[in-house]
Amino acid sequence: MSTLAYFGIESSGLNLVVDLLILFIVVLYISLIYWTYADARRRIHDPMLVGCATAASLFPFVGTIVYLIVRPPEYLADVRERQLEIAAAEARLAQLDALTCPYCEGDIERTFLKCPHCMRKLKDPCHRCGRPLDPRWTVCPYCEAEVMHGGGGPRSVAAG
């Protein structure tokens, strides 16, 4: 049985090299088709577009290069993660902005001394600057007056 001579040269060493080169190119071609399919599944939500990208990669090497140029820049998992982070940040901001009265659960702001719905006292004002004081504070952060806690609630005494 006669072996096929490449380029008209009958050399078993040259035939082996050419056979290995052809095998390498075929394996590379098949792996590029698989890589295009796997990458398209991670980046594209529509199965039809994933199939089109895979079909385009069937054109040797050119299809994969075209897919590399037009593919979406980020993975679907990254898009979902970013959307979740944005939703969480918006929820945190809404929570910070929307405080409720501990007595009637009406909407209040941090600077309110009284609840506008139930008229209950929320915070005491600083006697020196008049700004609302948190009951946990020992010093007014606005004017540095000492806050005395005793009897009927917080009371500020001007720092001497």
Accessible surface in RSA format (square Angstrom, percent):
REM  Atomic radii and reference values for relative SASA: ProtOr
REM  Chains: A
REM  Algorithm: Lee & Richards
REM  Probe-radius: 1.40
REM  Slices: 20
REM RES _ NUM      All-atoms   Total-Side   Main-Chain    Non-polar    All polar
REM                ABS   REL    ABS   REL    ABS   REL    ABS   REL    ABS   REL
RES MET A   1   239.03 123.8 151.72 100.4  87.31 207.9 131.89 112.1 107.14 141.9
RES SER A   2   108.26  91.5  73.34  97.9  34.92  80.4  55.10 117.3  53.16  74.5
RES THR A   3   104.29  74.2  88.38  89.6  15.91  37.9  74.53 100.1  29.76  45.0
RES LEU A   4   136.55  76.0 121.55  87.0  15.01  37.7 127.17  89.3   9.39  25.3
RES ALA A   5    31.51  29.0  13.81  21.3  17.70  40.3  14.08  19.8  17.43  46.2
RES TYR A   6    49.87  23.3  46.99  26.7   2.88   7.5  31.44  23.6  18.43  22.7
RES PHE A   7   165.91  83.0 122.57  75.9  43.34 112.8 139.32  84.5  26.59  76.1
RES GLY A   8    70.78  87.3   0.00   N/A  70.78  87.3  35.42  97.2  35.36  79.2
RES ILE A   9    90.90  51.7  87.98  65.5   2.91   7.0  90.90  65.5   0.00   0.0
RES GLU A  10   152.44  87.5 116.15  87.9  36.29  86.4  34.28  66.3 118.16  96.5
RES SER A  11    43.95  37.1  37.64  50.2   6.31  14.5  21.85  46.5  22.10  31.0
RES SER A  12    99.32  83.9  82.28 109.8  17.04  39.3  51.39 109.4  47.94  67.2
RES GLY A  13    41.91  51.7   0.00   N/A  41.91  51.7  38.76 106.4   3.16   7.1
RES LEU A  14    58.11  32.4  52.45  37.5   5.66  14.2  55.31  38.8   2.80   7.5
RES ASN A  15    15.56  10.7  15.56  15.0   0.00   0.0  11.53  27.7   4.03   3.9
RES LEU A  16   105.17  58.6 102.50  73.3   2.67   6.7 104.65  73.5   0.51   1.4
RES VAL A  17    92.23  60.7  89.94  81.4   2.29   5.5  91.03  79.1   1.21   3.3
RES VAL A  18    19.20  12.6  19.15  17.3   0.06   0.1  19.20  16.7   0.00   0.0
RES ASP A  19    66.76  46.8  60.65  60.4   6.11  14.5  23.27  54.8  43.50  43.4
RES LEU A  20    99.24  55.3  95.30  68.2   3.94   9.9  95.66  67.2   3.58   9.6
RES LEU A  21   100.32  55.9  96.66  69.2   3.66   9.2  99.70  70.0   0.62   1.7
RES ILE A  22    85.45  48.6  84.79  63.2   0.66   1.6  85.44  61.5   0.00   0.0
RES LEU A  23   103.87  57.8 101.07  72.3   2.80   7.0 103.70  72.8   0.17   0.5
RES PHE A  24   125.34  62.7 120.45  74.6   4.89  12.7 125.06  75.8   0.28   0.8
RES ILE A  25    75.45  42.9  75.45  56.2   0.00   0.0  75.45  54.3   0.00   0.0
RES VAL A  26    68.46  45.0  67.78  61.4   0.68   1.6  68.46  59.5   0.00   0.0
RES VAL A  27    84.28  55.5  82.65  74.8   1.63   3.9  83.72  72.7   0.57   1.5
RES LEU A  28    69.63  38.8  67.39  48.2   2.25   5.7  69.40  48.7   0.23   0.6
RES TYR A  29    54.65  25.5  54.65  31.1   0.00   0.0  41.18  30.9  13.47  16.6
RES ILE A  30   103.12  58.7 102.61  76.4   0.51   1.2 102.61  73.9   0.51   1.4
RES SER A  31    52.99  44.8  45.96  61.3   7.04  16.2  42.76  91.1  10.23  14.3
RES LEU A  32    45.39  25.3  45.38  32.5   0.01   0.0  45.39  31.9   0.00   0.0
RES ILE A  33    30.47  17.3  30.47  22.7   0.00   0.0  30.47  21.9   0.00   0.0
RES TYR A  34   148.58  69.4 144.77  82.4   3.81   9.9 105.43  79.2  43.15  53.2
RES TRP A  35    86.83  34.8  85.47  41.4   1.36   3.2  66.80  35.6  20.03  32.5
RES THR A  36     0.00   0.0   0.00   0.0   0.00   0.0   0.00   0.0   0.00   0.0
RES TYR A  37    84.61  39.5  84.61  48.1   0.00   0.0  54.08  40.6  30.53  37.6
RES ALA A  38    26.25  24.1  22.12  34.1   4.12   9.4  25.06  35.3   1.19   3.1
RES ASP A  39     1.66   1.2   1.66   1.6   0.00   0.0   0.00   0.0   1.66   1.7
RES ALA A  40     0.00   0.0   0.00   0.0   0.00   0.0   0.00   0.0   0.00   0.0
RES ARG A  41   144.06  60.5 128.37  65.4  15.69  37.4  17.23  23.6 126.83  76.9
RES ARG A  42   120.07  50.4 112.52  57.4   7.55  18.0  60.60  82.8  59.47  36.0
RES ARG A  43    23.67   9.9  18.61   9.5   5.06  12.1   0.00   0.0  23.67  14.3
RES ILE A  44    26.43  15.0  20.12  15.0   6.31  15.2  22.64  16.3   3.79  10.3
RES HIS A  45   152.25  83.2 135.24  94.0  17.01  43.5  96.30  99.2  55.95  65.1
RES ASP A  46    61.86  43.3  59.16  58.9   2.70   6.4  21.34  50.2  40.52  40.4
RES PRO A  47   107.37  78.3  95.34  86.9  12.03  43.7  99.51  82.2   7.85  48.8
RES MET A  48   140.25  72.6 133.03  88.0   7.21  17.2 112.85  95.9  27.40  36.3
RES LEU A  49    96.02  53.5  93.92  67.2   2.10   5.3  93.92  66.0   2.10   5.6
RES VAL A  50    11.90   7.8  11.90  10.8   0.00   0.0  11.90  10.3   0.00   0.0
RES GLY A  51    38.42  47.4   0.00   N/A  38.42  47.4  33.73  92.6   4.69  10.5
RES CYS A  52    68.95  52.2  60.86  67.9   8.09  19.0  23.98  60.8  44.96  48.5
RES ALA A  53    12.59  11.6   5.47   8.4   7.12  16.2  11.99  16.9   0.61   1.6
RES THR A  54    28.98  20.6  28.98  29.4   0.00   0.0  28.98  38.9   0.00   0.0
RES ALA A  55    52.13  47.9  46.79  72.2   5.35  12.2  48.78  68.7   3.36   8.9
RES ALA A  56    35.44  32.6  31.69  48.9   3.75   8.5  34.83  49.1   0.61   1.6
RES SER A  57     1.07   0.9   0.00   0.0   1.07   2.5   0.00   0.0   1.07   1.5
RES LEU A  58    94.98  52.9  87.52  62.6   7.47  18.8  87.86  61.7   7.12  19.2
RES PHE A  59   140.94  70.5 140.36  86.9   0.58   1.5 140.85  85.4   0.09   0.3
RES PRO A  60    79.90  58.2  74.00  67.5   5.90  21.4  74.00  61.1   5.90  36.7
RES PHE A  61    65.87  33.0  64.38  39.9   1.48   3.9  64.49  39.1   1.38   4.0
RES VAL A  62    95.71  63.0  95.40  86.4   0.31   0.7  95.71  83.2   0.00   0.0
RES GLY A  63     4.07   5.0   0.00   N/A   4.07   5.0   4.07  11.2   0.00   0.0
RES THR A  64     4.44   3.2   4.44   4.5   0.00   0.0   3.97   5.3   0.47   0.7
RES ILE A  65    97.46  55.5  97.46  72.6   0.00   0.0  97.46  70.2   0.00   0.0
RES VAL A  66    72.86  47.9  72.86  66.0   0.00   0.0  72.86  63.3   0.00   0.0
RES TYR A  67     7.99   3.7   5.61   3.2   2.38   6.2   7.85   5.9   0.14   0.2
RES LEU A  68    80.31  44.7  64.86  46.4  15.46  38.9  65.00  45.6  15.31  41.2
RES ILE A  69   133.83  76.2 103.94  77.4  29.88  72.0 109.91  79.1  23.91  64.9
RES VAL A  70   106.96  70.4  78.09  70.7  28.87  69.6  84.60  73.5  22.36  60.6
RES ARG A  71    70.50  29.6  55.63  28.4  14.86  35.4   4.32   5.9  66.18  40.1
RES PRO A  72    45.00  32.8  39.54  36.0   5.46  19.9  44.99  37.1   0.01   0.1
RES PRO A  73   129.43  94.3  97.20  88.6  32.24 117.2 106.41  87.9  23.02 143.1
RES GLU A  74    61.14  35.1  55.90  42.3   5.24  12.5  22.90  44.3  38.24  31.2
RES TYR A  75    78.88  36.8  78.88  44.9   0.00   0.0  52.00  39.1  26.88  33.1
RES LEU A  76    38.82  21.6  38.47  27.5   0.35   0.9  38.47  27.0   0.35   0.9
RES ALA A  77    61.89  56.9  55.75  86.0   6.14  14.0  57.05  80.3   4.84  12.8
RES ASP A  78    65.69  46.0  61.65  61.4   4.04   9.6  16.06  37.8  49.63  49.5
RES VAL A  79    35.80  23.6  35.80  32.4   0.00   0.0  35.80  31.1   0.00   0.0
RES ARG A  80   132.53  55.6 131.53  67.0   1.00   2.4  60.83  83.1  71.70  43.5
RES GLU A  81    96.61  55.5  94.31  71.3   2.30   5.5  31.29  60.5  65.32  53.3
RES ARG A  82   104.77  44.0 103.13  52.6   1.64   3.9  53.29  72.8  51.48  31.2
RES GLN A  83   104.45  58.4  98.41  71.9   6.04  14.4  34.09  72.6  70.36  53.4
RES LEU A  84   127.14  70.8 123.69  88.5   3.45   8.7 124.10  87.2   3.05   8.2
RES GLU A  85   103.45  59.4  96.33  72.9   7.12  17.0  43.14  83.4  60.31  49.2
RES ILE A  86    89.31  50.8  86.70  64.6   2.61   6.3  89.29  64.3   0.02   0.1
RES ALA A  87    53.62  49.3  46.67  72.0   6.95  15.8  48.74  68.6   4.88  12.9
RES ALA A  88    45.33  41.7  36.83  56.8   8.50  19.3  44.18  62.2   1.15   3.1
RES ALA A  89    36.83  33.9  35.82  55.3   1.01   2.3  36.33  51.2   0.50   1.3
RES GLU A  90   107.72  61.8 102.69  77.7   5.03  12.0  39.65  76.7  68.08  55.6
RES ALA A  91    61.55  56.6  49.34  76.1  12.21  27.8  56.85  80.1   4.70  12.4
RES ARG A  92   142.49  59.8 141.27  72.0   1.21   2.9  63.48  86.8  79.01  47.9
RES LEU A  93   108.25  60.3 108.25  77.4   0.00   0.0 108.25  76.0   0.00   0.0
RES ALA A  94    57.78  53.1  49.29  76.1   8.49  19.3  56.67  79.8   1.10   2.9
RES GLN A  95   131.26  73.4 122.33  89.4   8.94  21.3  42.29  90.0  88.98  67.5
RES LEU A  96    98.43  54.8  92.85  66.4   5.58  14.0  93.16  65.4   5.27  14.2
RES ASP A  97   112.36  78.7  90.14  89.7  22.22  52.5  30.76  72.4  81.59  81.4
RES ALA A  98    61.77  56.8  44.32  68.4  17.45  39.7  49.83  70.2  11.94  31.6
RES LEU A  99    50.28  28.0  48.38  34.6   1.91   4.8  50.19  35.2   0.10   0.3
RES THR A 100    74.02  52.6  58.45  59.3  15.58  37.1  30.95  41.6  43.07  65.1
RES CYS A 101     0.55   0.4   0.00   0.0   0.55   1.3   0.00   0.0   0.55   0.6
RES PRO A 102   102.50  74.7  63.82  58.2  38.68 140.6  75.58  62.4  26.92 167.3
RES TYR A 103   118.44  55.3  82.53  47.0  35.91  93.4  45.17  33.9  73.27  90.3
RES CYS A 104    55.28  41.8  24.33  27.1  30.95  72.7  31.53  79.9  23.74  25.6
RES GLU A 105   134.65  77.3 117.80  89.1  16.84  40.1  32.12  62.1 102.53  83.7
RES GLY A 106    14.19  17.5   0.00   N/A  14.19  17.5  14.19  39.0   0.00   0.0
RES ASP A 107   100.30  70.3  92.88  92.4   7.43  17.6  29.42  69.2  70.89  70.7
RES ILE A 108    20.01  11.4  14.60  10.9   5.41  13.0  16.34  11.8   3.67  10.0
RES GLU A 109   102.93  59.1  98.90  74.8   4.03   9.6  30.01  58.0  72.92  59.5
RES ARG A 110   132.81  55.8 125.24  63.8   7.57  18.0  56.55  77.3  76.26  46.2
RES THR A 111    91.98  65.4  81.93  83.1  10.04  23.9  67.52  90.7  24.45  37.0
RES PHE A 112    62.08  31.1  57.60  35.7   4.48  11.7  61.04  37.0   1.04   3.0
RES LEU A 113    60.29  33.6  55.86  40.0   4.43  11.1  55.86  39.2   4.43  11.9
RES LYS A 114   112.39  54.8 103.29  63.4   9.09  21.6  54.34  48.9  58.04  61.8
RES CYS A 115     0.04   0.0   0.00   0.0   0.04   0.1   0.00   0.0   0.04   0.0
RES PRO A 116    76.52  55.8  47.19  43.0  29.33 106.6  54.59  45.1  21.92 136.2
RES HIS A 117   113.24  61.9  78.89  54.8  34.35  87.9  59.83  61.7  53.41  62.2
RES CYS A 118    45.87  34.7  20.05  22.4  25.82  60.7  28.34  71.8  17.52  18.9
RES MET A 119   122.86  63.6 110.70  73.3  12.17  29.0  99.51  84.6  23.35  30.9
RES ARG A 120   127.27  53.4 123.08  62.7   4.19  10.0  29.74  40.6  97.53  59.1
RES LYS A 121   119.33  58.2 103.58  63.6  15.75  37.5  61.08  55.0  58.24  62.0
RES LEU A 122    31.59  17.6   8.58   6.1  23.01  57.8  10.74   7.5  20.85  56.1
RES LYS A 123    51.58  25.2  46.80  28.7   4.78  11.4  29.72  26.8  21.85  23.3
RES ASP A 124    14.34  10.0  13.55  13.5   0.79   1.9   5.71  13.4   8.63   8.6
RES PRO A 125    45.31  33.0  44.75  40.8   0.56   2.0  44.75  36.9   0.56   3.5
RES CYS A 126     2.89   2.2   0.00   0.0   2.89   6.8   0.00   0.0   2.89   3.1
RES HIS A 127   126.70  69.2  91.19  63.4  35.51  90.8  65.60  67.6  61.10  71.1
RES ARG A 128   127.30  53.4  91.09  46.4  36.21  86.2  27.23  37.2 100.07  60.7
RES CYS A 129    54.50  41.2  20.24  22.6  34.26  80.5  29.38  74.4  25.13  27.1
RES GLY A 130    40.42  49.9   0.00   N/A  40.42  49.9  24.98  68.5  15.45  34.6
RES ARG A 131   122.49  51.4 120.46  61.4   2.03   4.8  24.50  33.5  97.99  59.4
RES PRO A 132    18.99  13.8  16.96  15.5   2.03   7.4  16.96  14.0   2.03  12.6
RES LEU A 133     0.70   0.4   0.55   0.4   0.15   0.4   0.55   0.4   0.15   0.4
RES ASP A 134    20.35  14.3  20.00  19.9   0.35   0.8   0.23   0.5  20.12  20.1
RES PRO A 135    76.28  55.6  67.22  61.3   9.06  32.9  67.40  55.7   8.87  55.2
RES ARG A 136   197.31  82.8 168.59  85.9  28.72  68.4  84.13 115.0 113.19  68.6
RES TRP A 137    82.68  33.2  78.96  38.2   3.72   8.7  61.55  32.8  21.13  34.3
RES THR A 138    94.05  66.9  87.74  88.9   6.32  15.1  62.57  84.0  31.48  47.6
RES VAL A 139    69.64  45.8  62.01  56.1   7.63  18.4  62.01  53.9   7.63  20.7
RES CYS A 140     0.06   0.0   0.00   0.0   0.06   0.1   0.00   0.0   0.06   0.1
RES PRO A 141    79.63  58.0  41.86  38.2  37.78 137.3  52.11  43.0  27.52 171.1
RES TYR A 142   106.84  49.9  69.82  39.7  37.02  96.3  41.72  31.3  65.13  80.3
RES CYS A 143    31.04  23.5  15.33  17.1  15.71  36.9  23.02  58.3   8.02   8.7
RES GLU A 144   129.92  74.6 124.34  94.1   5.59  13.3  37.37  72.3  92.56  75.6
RES ALA A 145     0.00   0.0   0.00   0.0   0.00   0.0   0.00   0.0   0.00   0.0
RES GLU A 146    95.48  54.8  95.48  72.2   0.00   0.0  19.71  38.1  75.76  61.9
RES VAL A 147     9.11   6.0   0.00   0.0   9.11  22.0   0.00   0.0   9.11  24.7
RES MET A 148    97.70  50.6  96.22  63.7   1.48   3.5  78.55  66.8  19.15  25.4
RES HIS A 149    89.48  48.9  56.06  39.0  33.41  85.5  48.95  50.4  40.52  47.2
RES GLY A 150    50.41  62.2   0.00   N/A  50.41  62.2  39.16 107.5  11.25  25.2
RES GLY A 151    94.71 116.8   0.00   N/A  94.71 116.8  46.63 128.0  48.07 107.7
RES GLY A 152    89.79 110.7   0.00   N/A  89.79 110.7  46.00 126.2  43.79  98.1
RES GLY A 153    28.18  34.8   0.00   N/A  28.18  34.8  23.71  65.1   4.47  10.0
RES PRO A 154    25.84  18.8  17.43  15.9   8.41  30.6  17.51  14.5   8.33  51.7
RES ARG A 155   135.70  57.0 135.48  69.1   0.22   0.5  44.78  61.2  90.92  55.1
RES SER A 156     7.15   6.0   0.25   0.3   6.90  15.9   0.00   0.0   7.15  10.0
RES VAL A 157    61.16  40.2  57.69  52.2   3.47   8.4  61.07  53.1   0.09   0.2
RES ALA A 158    65.95  60.6  46.31  71.5  19.64  44.7  46.31  65.2  19.64  52.0
RES ALA A 159    47.27  43.5  27.98  43.2  19.29  43.9  32.03  45.1  15.24  40.4
RES GLY A 160   125.44 154.7   0.00   N/A 125.44 154.7  65.15 178.8  60.29 135.0
END  Absolute sums over single chains surface
CHAIN  1 A    11993.8       9967.5       2026.2       7908.6       4085.2
END  Absolute sums over all chains
TOTAL         11993.8       9967.5       2026.2       7908.6       4085.2
